[in-house]
Amino acid sequence: MTTSYFSTADRSRWLEMAAGLDPVLAHQVAQPCAVVAFHPDLAAFQGWRVERSDDARAGLERLWRDGDQVDFDFGTHVVGRLRMRWESGPAGLDAPVRLRVLLGEVPLEIAAPREPFHSNMLPRSWLQEETITVDELPASIDLPRRYAFRFVRIEILGLSPRHEIRLAKLEAVAEAATFNEPGPLPDDVAPLLRQIDATAIRTLRNCLQSVFEDGPKRDRRLWLGDLRLQALANGVTLRRFDVVARCLLLFAGLCREDGIVEACIYHRPRPHRSGNVMADYALLFAPTLLDHASMSGESALAAELWPVAARQVELITGALDGSGRLPAGHPYGWTFIDWNPALAREGPFLGLAVYCLRAAARLARLVGDDDRRTAFTTRAEHLSAVVREVWMHDPETFRDPFAGQTSVALTAWMVLGEVVTDVQARACLHRTLADTSAQQPAGPYLMHHLAHALFIAGAPSDALGLIERYWGAMIARGADTFWEIFLPGNELASPYENAQLNSYCHAWSCTPSWLLRAL
Amino acid sequence: MTTSYFSTADRSRWLEMAAGLDPVLAHQVAQPCAVVAFHPDLAAFQGWRVERSDDARAGLERLWRDGDQVDFDFGTHVVGRLRMRWESGPAGLDAPVRLRVLLGEVPLEIAAPREPFHSNMLPRSWLQEETITVDELPASIDLPRRYAFRFVRIEILGLSPRHEIRLAKLEAVAEAATFNEPGPLPDDVAPLLRQIDATAIRTLRNCLQSVFEDGPKRDRRLWLGDLRLQALANGVTLRRFDVVARCLLLFAGLCREDGIVEACIYHRPRPHRSGNVMADYALLFAPTLLDHASMSGESALAAELWPVAARQVELITGALDGSGRLPAGHPYGWTFIDWNPALAREGPFLGLAVYCLRAAARLARLVGDDDRRTAFTTRAEHLSAVVREVWMHDPETFRDPFAGQTSVALTAWMVLGEVVTDVQARACLHRTLADTSAQQPAGPYLMHHLAHALFIAGAPSDALGLIERYWGAMIARGADTFWEIFLPGNELASPYENAQLNSYCHAWSCTPSWLLRAL
């Protein structure tokens, strides 16, 4: 018989508490605002220019024949259902009608062919489309799933050559845990930053469903690293602390026998594990719980889940060797940090471990666990000393001595781990940012940590500049919500070998709202 | 203001009576009996041989991966719903699953590619298929429509490359107005004819839904010519006279302002006209009503709808000229008779008109309308004399003097119209059947009328021989239900330029049961 670190009673209680916090989703009807056409254009985002060709009404007033196809634009990113009503034309109908509906967050998903499909990693079923056959008209058709989209292509795949039909209604019913608007930004915030903030809030809201999803198109799933960033933005905007609590309870309730929490979990059809553990995500449980307590002003959940947070920190930081590295072959040796495949991850991970130890020490203080407070503080200081001795090339340069590598990830996480003074941190960041040989961030997740580190190091104007340059560049390319992946020089970059599969409303990109409001 | 021949009150009453007779459908669960493979084979029906490759269980016990495809055989023709239950494999599921289901009455519909689609007449939406995307497993999936099929292909179009899924259940829920079994055939009926009878009854049952549909795959619609033949077979087998009455009432209630009944109507989403009139089908309202009264033993409906039957006969036969032809440009000049495009239709139509006049005269007698009885009898005799004078080349040969054509259709309908004696009729039929220059029947609808004529003319062994040869040839080719179109020498013949669109369970082919039991 296996003895599990947390009792079945504890884990069941956490799952029950999570179930009790399942939010009632709110709804808002959205209408298409235009009929558009997509044109190949090397100067446009991902090579496709969108041109308004008519009012949305034009698509509703016309008669459709077999083979017809119309592209609608809903004007902004929507997460929800799609409803249509079709009527027969003046001559009636003598055969079933077959329609295909393609939905896309960005023009590429609609304008570029979906076949032949290419990805060795993800299946084509992530591409949003439905084929519907209707025997009789009039018919009201609610497409069967929830979608994430701005653009909708409707094609008539089969219709009697003697008949025409009419689209009497096309509307979306947007879904989210809340449509409340957050309070305004301070008056002195610049227009571009205000636009970035609004886009970040839309990103957050569209991911805020029954759980904080990483992306409402893909993976539609609760990841711990994403949750932490969403919870930060949520704390200063939509303030749905109940959903944050629900998500933390789900991770806790689904922890493994040894007490480790998984990197992502599924809440449907019933909460269950994914089988993935990532050391960095597991450690981040502690700061997520701490931030929740401090932003919500409620410490009950921190007390309830403190043993889980402490367990992650003990299990993982306890295994670090004298250089602050997890031994080769450690079962939880996989870390994410960033998409960049050339990145040496041990250094940034060590910085993250110190960051999480400090957060855990603060949590220990909050819940009155003096022994662990002392232990975690001591370990954080010890590892900081190891960093300064082993992982610094000079007082202004963090450097991985094993991989022989400098990287933005390494410097940012060492700064966040507060292993050096503010002044030194600022110098390190500036030097790394000027170092063309340093490994660069490959996505918004690490960009957030860099911006955060710049604020922490007392370089807010650098941080704001970064936000304007990086998130602003997405806005300039037409983003209604911020993306999972964005490399300014390679708009078709995709970890999945197919940019149609990328998520274009992705939680971990929503942090400018927190950076602008909290720091 | 238009004055309509029948009052709004009459027509509304007929539609209300029809609504009151809408049958409650019965259901029966059917299981697949095998996994099969289709092989190109010039010796097999339509070029595709079906081979059993395993138990149906094999498809249910296996794990399915992306791109997998399995063909199931339900063992016989089923009209109804399809239900599946899918479960995730041992590793769970991390992405939506997309499935495509193709359904077919015959191997050609599954085995031959559906694209590129070709038909200038009918749309591809008649080809039965569904694409379904499921976000979570386990999932019970009821495909959204009613289908007509024996074979079902399931293809996995999108599934995470790291995962497998399992088909935990696949079953059909057959639908029909009744699953009652008719009484047995006489003991002396030969085995092949018994098999033909059973297949005919299955054909009838699978078309016997909320109305008598022409074909449950296509057109799923109430046609008057088909109804008449179904009602005959129904009268001696399933005996759902209520549904026959309902259908006649629908035709009557939807008649046009001038009182003509349409050739086909739609009963869904609410009863409405199709806009098609065919002179032969309109005339056949009278014999259909007469047969209903005599087979059901109830004359109330005959009395109710007698004015409608009489109106068709008066409107159409009253317009025939001195040679028994409708004048050029007559608004109801279109007749069906048979698919054969080379067939001269005026002669067979004249025979049909006499047949219908005689039936109308009998109906007049039944309802006590002596004036019309006399008028219709007189007109039938007058037209018979015209036929004998104008449309016979010699006492044993009917011949269209205008088109210079002999045809099976002409002789059969003249015999059914009883324009000559039995002995003469028999001689005419034998001569036509031996005449290689005569236009031949192009489908089961006219084959029925030929067989009926052979019985009427006192040549039952010729009639039985025809049934064995023609309907038996469908059985030999694997028919579970009889087909809309069958030319023994051209199995891919299709009036729609695409044999995948043909209906393989078609009402007008179900008459052997009536011919064997009633004649």
Contacts between the chains, C-beta under 8 A, distances in Angstrom:
chain1	res1	chain2	res2	distance
A	66	B	123	5.9
A	91	B	275	7.4
A	92	B	266	7.8
A	92	B	272	7.3
A	92	B	274	7.2
A	92	B	275	6.9
A	94	B	219	7.3
A	94	B	221	7.9
A	94	B	274	6.8
A	95	B	122	6.4
A	95	B	123	5.3
A	95	B	125	5.9
A	95	B	126	6.0
A	95	B	218	7.9
A	95	B	219	7.7
A	96	B	123	7.8
A	96	B	125	4.3
A	96	B	126	6.6
A	97	B	125	5.9
A	98	B	123	7.5
A	98	B	124	6.9
A	98	B	125	3.9
A	120	B	161	6.8
A	121	B	161	7.1
A	122	B	95	6.4
A	122	B	160	7.1
A	122	B	161	8.0
A	123	B	66	5.9
A	123	B	95	5.3
A	123	B	96	7.8
A	123	B	98	7.5
A	123	B	158	4.2
A	123	B	159	5.4
A	123	B	160	5.2
A	123	B	161	6.8
A	124	B	98	6.8
A	124	B	157	6.7
A	124	B	158	4.3
A	125	B	95	5.9
A	125	B	96	4.3
A	125	B	97	6.0
A	125	B	98	3.9
A	125	B	133	5.8
A	125	B	157	7.0
A	125	B	158	2.8
A	125	B	159	6.7
A	126	B	95	6.0
A	126	B	96	6.6
A	126	B	158	7.6
A	127	B	158	7.9
A	129	B	133	7.9
A	130	B	131	7.5
A	130	B	133	7.1
A	131	B	130	7.5
A	131	B	131	4.4
A	133	B	125	5.8
A	133	B	129	7.8
A	133	B	130	7.1
A	133	B	144	7.8
A	133	B	145	6.4
A	135	B	145	6.3
A	135	B	220	7.3
A	135	B	268	7.5
A	136	B	266	7.9
A	136	B	268	5.1
A	136	B	269	4.9
A	137	B	269	7.8
A	138	B	269	7.2
A	144	B	133	7.8
A	145	B	133	6.3
A	145	B	135	6.3
A	157	B	124	6.7
A	157	B	125	7.0
A	158	B	123	4.2
A	158	B	124	4.3
A	158	B	125	2.8
A	158	B	126	7.6
A	158	B	127	7.9
A	159	B	123	5.4
A	159	B	125	6.8
A	160	B	122	7.1
A	160	B	123	5.3
A	161	B	120	6.8
A	161	B	121	7.1
A	161	B	122	8.0
A	161	B	123	6.8
A	218	B	95	7.9
A	219	B	94	7.3
A	219	B	95	7.8
A	220	B	135	7.3
A	266	B	92	7.9
A	266	B	136	8.0
A	268	B	135	7.5
A	268	B	136	5.1
A	269	B	136	4.9
A	269	B	137	7.8
A	269	B	138	7.2
A	272	B	92	7.3
A	274	B	92	7.3
A	274	B	94	6.9
A	275	B	91	7.5
A	275	B	92	7.0
